[in-house]
Amino acid sequence: MAVLSQAPTSAEVRAQLQASPTPLDPGLVHALLAQWWGLQAGFHRLQFEQQQVVLTLCIGERHTLLRALDFQADEVIWDGQTEDLKQLAKLCRRGTLLRGVDATGQATALLKAVGFVLAEPPHPPLTTATYDPHWVPRRPSPLVQPWTRPGSSVAPSEPVLVIGAGLAGAACARALADRGWSVTVLDAATEPASVGSGLPVGIFGPHYSSDDGRLSQITRNGVRLTWQAAQRGLRQGTDWSPCGVLEHRLHGRAGVGAQASSRTHPEHLCSHEASLTQKQSLGLSAQDPVTWHPYAGWVKPAELVRSLLAHPRIEFRGQRAVHALLPGNGPAGGSPTQWEALGEQGQRLAQASWVILAGGPFSPSLLSQSQAPSRAERMALDAVRGQVSWAETPPSTTQAPTWPPLPVNGHGSLIAHVPLGALTEPQTTAWYTGATFDRSPGQADWAQLTQLNRAVPCTLLDNQKNLTKLNALLPALAAQNLRGHGLPTEAPTPWPELKAWASIRCTSPDRLPWVGPVDPLHQPGLWLCTAMGARGLSWALLCADLLASWACGEPLPLEAAHARALLAERKFL
């Protein structure tokens, strides 16, 4: 972990590395510079060596950042600044080593005052100190108790159980497998990514707000982890594209002002005002409000799910619909117990001490057997139906519509030029628009579906809703003669060119995900990772990293306040 007041540019980092008196591995230098982008104020997770080395960069004012950390350090490399020594000591456990101490300076007295003991004999000019106060430090209990002792490499003797093989479940399984845990993933469908994560293609990207609030910061952190996961496991240009996204800001949405842009180097800005050329590519004028998100793109969620599950420590078991989750007779009070996942006929599907519910709107239904049933009743999720309309891109002709070169969102979305299948010549591509966001589907209660992979019917009316949004998003595209090119402009009538896909996703009442333990006292070992809403591609990897960091007692990928805001049991604190 490193704390910086502001991030240097990649050129400055390269110059500093080249000036190092110690020869550096060129591969590691390249890996660092490849991730040195979008470093605005806040926390950033950089991953190396197949996720075995993780660097958490904290950028901003030191005193603010130190208060935003939630972990106990094993070792601290100190730069000699003394104004925040008391806060630094709060992040140390007894035995934490402090390096970089000036044995000849006046700071030694301040170090002793907060509980550090200098090495004997000292070795001027720099020596070490150990955190070993002669008093008992008062430490608040951690927000979440880890599964193992912090710093321990001991993995459980049995697998962790994840219920749900969508984006959230696959991301949790991979985050734990990368840390050495064995994971079993159950899903009702034959293959992973069968419900909302079966979306043909979706956009991942930051959320801009003028105050850079919590939603913006959390989403920005999540986009980085999604980018990293796609870069590791997917085929660029076929399964995903880091092409950037243009946002047509309809309905008065905030744009990036010049004052905000002047505070950060351009390569670290995650959002800019779009250029005139970019606006013209959408058929818009220089006055139209359009934001350019360079660190964004499109991805096929099902391919991402499959790549996340492709790990030797992960076992996927399909056609395993979990109808009940019952606790065993193990001890309560926070100690792990044995949980049994049961099928429709009451047969045992799996057993584990740690269970993660990642089944979207179906997750709370498995809490009905809780020892604290009132909690299950209060943890209702909002099921939201969504439909995407799409068609194959017609052959290029002088009469064919001019599709935007980049994904566009802002009021619905459009993603064009998406390859269908593997790269071939000539390449068949498709365009996708949507999605609807229907909170009142007018059908059965989606949260009570007994089969996670039950098909959601597509409707002609929803296709028309998507096309109406597209007309507002890109008026110039709608003005072209598109009948016969896969994009009808008339009233809803059957047309053979247009296809559709529909499913459900879920949101929490406050529109933030639920991550972490459900009820550590009465349901030890039962955790949630769900309620991603329409931001699953931008949030799932981050939520999984947060969950795994809590489970393993590691530094968190988010400020403590943001992590608390995502805590599953926040409704009951």
N, C-alpha and C positions, 0 to 999 in steps of 0.2 A: 504494500500500500504506500502511496506517495501523496503528499499534500503540496499543492502549488497555488500561488496567488493567481496566476493566469498561465494558460498553456502557450509555450513558444510555438513558432511555426515549424513545420516539418524540416524546412531548410536549416533553421537554427538548431534543431535537434541533431540533424545530420552533421553539422559542423562541430557540435559539442562531442558527439561520439567519435568523430574522426580525430579530434584533439586529445582523446583519452590516451594516457601513457600506457595503458594495458591494451594489447590487441583484442579486438572484439570479433565474435563470430559474425561473418557477413550475413548469414542466414537469419540470425536473431535481429540484426540491425534492420534488415529488409522487413521482417515480420512486424517489428515495432512501427516503422514508418508507414507500413501498409494500413495500420489501424489508427494512425495519428491524424484524425479528422473529426470534425464536429465536436470539439472539446470546449463547449460552453461551460458556464459555471454549474457546478454540481458534481455528481459521482459518475464515473465511467469505468466499465469493466473491459479490460483487454485480456485476451486469452492466447496462450502460446503452448507449444509442445503438446498438441492434442488435448488441450484443456487441462493439462497437468500443472501448468504454471499460469497463475492468474494475477494480473496487476490491476488494482483498484486505484484509479486516479481521482483525487478529490481536489477540485479547483474552486478557489474562492478565498474569502477571508479566513485566516487560520483559526481564530477563536470561534467562528461560527461552525467551521468544519469539524473541529475537535468535539464540539457538543453534539454534532450530528452522527458521530460514530457510536457503534454499539457492539463492542467486542473487548476481549482482554488480550493484549499483545504478548508475544513471546520475546520479542526483541524490538528495540527502537533505535534507529539511527538519527541522532539529534544534531540540529544545526546550531545549537548554542543559544537560541532565543529563549528568554526566561519569562516573558510576560504571561505565558499560558502553562507554566509548569504544573500548577495544581490540577488543571484539566487533563494534562498529559498523564499525571500520576493516576488519575481515575481510570485510565485505559490500560493500566498495568496490573498484573497479578503478582503475588509474592514470588520473587525469583526472576522477574522480567529483567533482561539485560539492556542497559542504556549505553550505546556507543557514541563516541565523539565528544566526550567530556573534556573540557579544558581544565587540566589539573592545576594550572597556575592562576586561574581566573577567580573572580569573586562569586561566580555562579555556584561554586561548590557548597557554599553555605545555604543557598536557596534550595539546592538539590537535597541536602540533608533535611531541610525543614519540611519537605513534602514526602520524605520516606526513603530516599535513595542513599545507599552506602557505597562510598568510593572503594575501588579496588586497593588492596594493600599488598606491597607498596605501590603507589601511583607511578605511572610511566609518562612523565611530561614529554611533549606538551599535551598529548591526548591520552586519555585513559578510559576505563569503563566504570559503570556504577550498576548496582543491583538494587531493585526495588525490594526493600526488606524493612518496613517501618517497625518501630518498637511498640506501636499500637495496633489494634485490630482495625483494619480499614472497613469503613461502612460502605457497602456496595448495594445498590438496589438489585432486587432479583431480576434476572434477565427477562425480557419480554416473552421469550419462548424458551422453554427448557430443551436443550439438545438431546438427541437420542443416545449419544455417547459422550464421554468426557471430552471437553474441548482439547484439540490437539491429538486425540487418540486416532490411530489408524485401524482400530479394531472394527471390522464389519460384522453384521449379524450373521448367525449361523443359518438363518433361514431367509428367504427372499422377502423384500418389501413387496407389498401387493398394491397395484394400481388398477382401479376400476374405471375403464373408459380409455379407448385407444384413439382419441382425437388429438388435436394439437396440445391441449393442456396435459393430458395423460402421457403422451409420447415425450413431451418436453420434460416432465417430472422424472419419467423413467430414465431418460438420457442424463439428466443432471445428477441423479444418484449413481447411475452406472459409471459415469466418469469419475466419481469419487470412490469407486471400489465396491459399491453395494450391488448385490444381485437383485433383480427386479422381475416380477411376474406381472404381466399386463393382461387383464381380462376384458373382453368386449362381446356384446351380443351378436355382432355381425361377424361374417366370415373373414373379412379383411379389415384392416385399420381404416380410419378416416371415413366412417360411413354416414355420419350425420352432418352437422354444420361444417366439419373439417373436410367434407367431400366437395366443397365449393370448387368449381373448375379452376378459377384463378381469382386472386384478390390482390389488393394494394396494401403494402406496408409503408408507413411514413410517419413523420412527426406531426404533432398537433401544435400549431402556433397560437399563442395568446400574448397580448401586449404586456401583461404582467409576468409572463413566464411562470405561471402558477404550477400547482402540483400536477395537474393532468398533463401539462406540456412537458415537465421534467420527467415524469414517469414514462411517458410515451417515447421520449427521446432516448432514454436509457434502454427501453425495450427494443427499439429499432436497431440499435447497435448489435444486440445479441442475436436478433433475427438475421441481420446481415451476415454475421459471423457464421451462424449455423448453415445458412444457405450456401455461403462461399465454401464451406468445408464439404458439404454432402450433396449438392445439387449441380446439375449441368447448366451453366450460364447460357442464356439464350434459348434454352429448351424448357427447363423447369423453373427458372427465375431470371430476372433481369434487374441489375442495379442501375436502371436507366434514369432515375429521378421521376418526380411527379409534379405536374402543374395543377394548381388549385384555383379554379375560378371562384372568387369569393362573392357569391351571391348572398342576399339577405343581410348585408352589412357586416360581414365577418371582418375581424381585425386583420390588418396587413402589417408588414414589417416596415417600420419607420426608419428614417435616416439616422435618428439618434441611437436606436438600438443597434443598427449596423455598424456605427462608428466605434462602439465599445469592444468589438470582437473582431479578430482577424478574419477575413472572408473565408478561409478554408475551415474555420471552426463554426461558421454560421450554418445552422441546419435549415434555415429558410431565408430567402431573398425575395425582393420584388422581381418578377419575371422581366426579361428583356423584351424590347419591342419585337425582335425576331421571334421569340417564343410566343408572344401574344398573337402575332400574325399567323403563326403556324396553326393556331386554333380558329382563325378567322375573326379574331377580336382586334379592337383598336388599342392605341397606346393608352387611352384613358380607362380602359376596362381594368378592374382590380384582379390581378392574377399573381399568385405567389409561386415561386419556384422552390421546390424541396429537393436539393441535389442528392441527399442521402436517403433515398426512398426508391421504390420500384414495385414490380409485381412478382408474385410467386404462386406456384400451384401448391395449395396446402397439403393435398394428399401425398405428393412427392416429398414434401418436407417431413411429414409424419413418418413415412417409410424410412427416410434417411435417418431420422432420430432413433427409430427402433432398431436400426441395423447395428447392433452392438453385442458382443459375445456374452455380456452379463444380463442381457434383456431377453426374456422369453415371452412371446406373444401367444395367447391362446384365444382363438376366435370361437364363435358360437357358444359362448359362456355367459348367458344373460344372468345377472345377479339379481335375485328377487328378494333376498334378505341378507342382512349383515348382522351377525349376533356376536356379542362378547362372550368370551369364555369365563372361566372361574379364577382368572389370575387376580393379582392384588390391584387395588385401586390406589388413589392418592398420587397419581402421576407416574406410576411404574408401568412398563409395558405389560399388556395382557395379550391373550390369544384371541384373534378375531376369525370368525368363520364366515366365508361367503357361500351362500346357499343358492342352488338353482330352483327352478319352478317346482320340482317335485321334492324339494327339501334336501337334495343331495349336496354334499360338500364339494364345492368347486375349487376352493383354495383356503389356506389358513396362514395367517401371518400376525406378527406383533405390531407391525406398522402398516396401515392401510391409508391410501390416498384416494379420495373420491374425486374423480375428474369426469363425471358423466353429464356435465351440463345441467339442464333443468331437472334431470332425473336424480341428481345427487341427493337432495334433501329427502326424497322418498325412502332412501336407505337409512335415514336417521330415525325412522319411526319406532325402531326397537330400542331407542336410547334409554338409558337410565334417567335421563333428564328430558322427558318428552316435550316439555314446554319450549325447550330450545329448538327442537325439530319443527314445531309449529311456527315459530317466529323466523325460521330461516327459509322462508319461501322465496323463490326466484321468479322473475318475470320471463315467461317464454315468449320469444319474438320470432314470428315467421318472416322469412326473407326469400324472395325469388329473383333470380338473375335471368335476363334474356340474352340470347346470343345467336350467332349465325356464322357460317363460314364466310371468310372474306371473298368477295367475287373477284374474278380475274380482272387484271388491270386493263382498262379501256379508257378511251377519251371521255366516255359518259359515266364512268364509275366514280363514286364519291371519293373525295380525298380524305383519308382517315388521318387523324392526328398522329404524329410520330411518337408521342409519349402518352402515358396514362394521364387522364384528367379526372379530378374529383371536385367536390364543392357542393353539388346538389345531385346526389347519385354519382355515378362514375362511368367512365368509358375506358376500356383497355383494348386496344387494337393490336394487330400484328402478333398475336399469340400463336406460337406453333402448335399444331395438333400432332401429338406423337413425337417420334424421333425426327431429327433433322434429316431431311431428304431433299432431293432435287427432282422436280420443283417442289418447294415447301408449301404445304397447305396450312393456312393460318385462319384464325377466327377473331371476331370482336365480341366483347362482352359488356353489357350495361346493366346497371341496377345498383343496389338491390333494394327491394321494398323493405319496409320496417313496420310490420303489422303487429301491434300489441293486442289486437282483438281479432284473432283469426276467424271467429265465428264457427269454429269446429270444436271437436272434443278438447278437453283440457290437455294441452300438449305435455305438461309436466307429469301427467299420470299415464303416459304411454307405457305399455308393458314391454315393448320391444324397442331397443335403442335404434335399431336400423329400419324402423317402419318408414315407408315411403311417404313423403309429403306431396300431395297433388299440386300440379301447376295449374294456373288459371289464366284465361285470356285477358281478364281485366288487369291482372298484375303486369302482364307484358305491356299493356297500354300505359299503365302508370310509369313503368320504366322508360318508355319512349317519350312520354310527356316530360319527365325530368331531363332526359337527354336533349330534348328540344330547347329547354331553358338553359341547360349547361353549355351547349354548343349550337347556337342559333344558325350559324353559317352552314354547319353540316346538315341540319334539318332542312335548310332552304334548298339544298341540292335535290335533283330528281332521283330519289332513292327507291322508289317503287321498282321492284324487280331486282334490286341489289341487296336484298336482305333486311331493309329497314323501312317498313311501311309507314306512311304518314297519315293514313286515313283512319276512320273509326275502326274499332276492333272487329275484324272479320278473320276467318281462318286464312292463314297464309303458310305455305309449305316451307318458306326459307327460315323462319324464325323458330328457334328452339328455346327451351327454358329448363331451369334447374331450381328446385326449392327445397328448403329444409328449415330447421329452427335453431336459434341460438338463445342464450339467456343473459339477463342482466340482473344485477342486484338493485335494491331500492335506491342506493346512492350512486349507482353507475360505476362503481369500482369493483375490481375482482375480489374474491374471497380466497385467501391463502393462509395455510397454517392449521394448527390444531383446532378442533371443534370445541372440545370441552376437556382440558387436560385432567381435571379432577375425576369426572365421572366416566369419561371415554378416553382413557390414555391410549395413545397410539393411533387415534383416528383423526385424519387430516383432510383438508379440502384444498382443491385448486380448481376454481371454476368461476363462472360469471364474467367472461371476457367480453360479452356483447359483440359489437361489430369490430372490435379491435384485437381479436385473437392473434392475428399475424404480427401485431406490434407488441403484444403483452405476454403471450404464452411463455416465451423463452425467459423473459425477465422474472415472471412469477415463479417459474420452475427453479431458477437460480436462487431466488429468495427463499423458497421452501427448502431447498437442499442446504443452503447456508445456515438456516435456522436449525435444521436437523443435525448438522455436523458441527455446530458451534463455531462457524467461520465468520469473518467480516462480511457484512451485508453489501449487496450491490446497490443499495439505496440509503439515503439519509434515514435516520431512525424514525423521524416523524412521518416520512412517506411509507416506510415499512409498517408502522403502526396503523396507518390509514388503510392498508390492504389486509390487515389481520382478520382472519375469518371470524374470530370470536369478538370482534370490535363491537358488535351489537349488544354484547352482554357485559362489557367492561364498565 
